[in-house]
Amino acid sequence: MILSRWSLLSGGLLLACLASFRWGMVKFFSQPAGSTIGMRAISICGAGFAILHLAAILLGPVIPASRGLAAALLYVCALGLFWWAIRANSPRPLSAAFSPDSPQHLVERGPYRLMRHPFYCSYLLTWGAGIVATGMIWLVPTLAVMLGIYLRAAKIEEGKFTRSPLASSYERYR
């Protein structure tokens, strides 16, 4: 089986995104309460869905240039947004999703000037890119499941801010 350049590019960019996200979990985000149920859900679903996406990209039909280019742009945007958010948080890394700790600071620079949850947006761009690349509708539930998980995590994080000493600053920021 000979892979098209778009399959190779999409598969490589998917792996670059996944490697970046894994690096973030191991080296950047703190887990003050250890591995929570929510983090385990992200890890298990993410690993399973990553295999599905990679298989669809590498083993599915040839990816046409139009879809390959669109997917590549989404993957590159996901990577850029992820690393921009890392840089904005590098002085004071964040706790991982679903951590029960209270927020200690509010980040309003970098991508946070444009959106409240750039990490989740980056992750969702990655899942969406696989669907765009392959055109396989059966991958849509992977995006939907991850969207549900990230929406729940974002709601919990926003609730933590509203109950913290940063509540008024966060309200102005929102």
N, C-alpha and C positions, 0 to 999 in steps of 0.2 A: 504494500500500500504506500503510495507516494502522497505526502501531505502538501497541500497548496501553501503558498507563502502567507496567505491570510489565516489559514489554520495555525500555522507555526507562530505567526505574530500574535494572534489572539491567545493561543495557549501560553506563549511566553509572557505576555502581559498579565494574563490571569495569574500565573505563578508568581510574577513580580508583586502583584497586589497582595496575594495571599501570604507571601514571605514577609512583606512589609507589615501586614496586620499581625502576623505571628510575632515578629520582632517587637511590635508595640506591646503585646500582651506579656512577653517575657522580660523585656528590658525597660519599658517606659511606664506603663500603667502600674500603679500600686494596687495590691489586693489586701487591704487592712483586715478583712474578715476571712481571708483565704478564698478558696473557690466556692462561690455561691451557686445556688440552683440555677439562677439566671445565666451565670457565666458558663456553667456546664451545658446549658441548652444552646448557647451561642457556639460553644466549641463542638458539640456533637452535630448540631445541624450544619454548622459551617463546614466541618470536615466532610460530612456526607454529601452536601450540596456541591462542594468543591470537586469531588470525584465525579459527580454527575455532569457538572459544567465542563470539566476537562475532557471527559469521555465524549460528550456531545460535540465539542470543538474538534477533537482529534480523530474521532471515529465516525462522525456523521458525514453527511454530504459535503462536497466542496463548498467552501464559503465564498460567495461572490465578492468582488472588489467593493461594491457599494456597502454591503453589510460589514465586511471586514474593516473598511476604513471607519465607518461609524462606530463600530465596537472598539477599535483601537483608540479613537478619540475619547470614548467614555472611560476606557481603562487608564489612559494617560491623565484624564481629568481626575479620576479617583486617586491615582498615585500622587498627583500634584496637590490635591486638597488634603490628603492624609499627611503628607510631609510638611505642608504649610501649617496644619494644625499642630503637628509635633513641635515645629519651630516656635509657634506662638506660645506653647506650653512648656518649652524646655526649661525656663527658670524654675518652674514649679509644676512638675508632672501631676496629672490627674489620677484619681482612683478609677479602677475599672468599672464597667457597667455593673449595675446591681449591687455595688458595695454599699453597706449601710452607714458609712461614715458621713459626717456633716461636712459640707463644703467649706474650705478654708480660704478660698480666694475666688474672684470672678475674673474671667478672661474676656476682654473686650477688644483685643487687637487681632490682627491677622484675619483669618476667615471668619472669626467671631463678629467682625463688623458687619458681615453679610448674612450670617445664619447662626442659630443657637447651637446646632449639633453637627459641626462639620465632619466629625469622625463617622457618625452614622450615615451621613450623606455620602461620604466616600465609599463606605461598605456597600450601600445600596446601588451606587453607580456601577460597582464591580458586578453585582448580581445581575443588574440590568444589561450590562455589556454582553454577558454570555448569551442572553436571550436574543439580543440584537444580532450578534455574530452568527448564531446558528439558525435563527428563525424558528426554533422549536418551541411550540406553544406549551409542551409538557414541562418546560423549565419555569414557566410563570409561577407555579406554586412555590418554588424555592424563593423567589423574590417576595412573594406574599408572606410566607412564613417569617423570613428575616425582617421584613417591614414590621410585622406584628411584634416581634421580639424587640426591635429597636424602638418602636413607638412606646412600648411598655417601659423600657429602660429610660427613655427620655422623660416620660411622665413622672417616674419615680425620682429622677434627678431634679426635675423642676420642683417637685414637692419638697425635696430636701432643701432647696434654696429658699422656698417660701417660709420654711420653719427655722431658718438659720439667722444669725445676726446680719447676714448679707441680703435679707429679704427686700429692703427698700432699694438697695442698689440694683438688685436683680430685676425688680419691677420696672425701674427706670430703663434698664438695659433692654428688657423685653419690648 
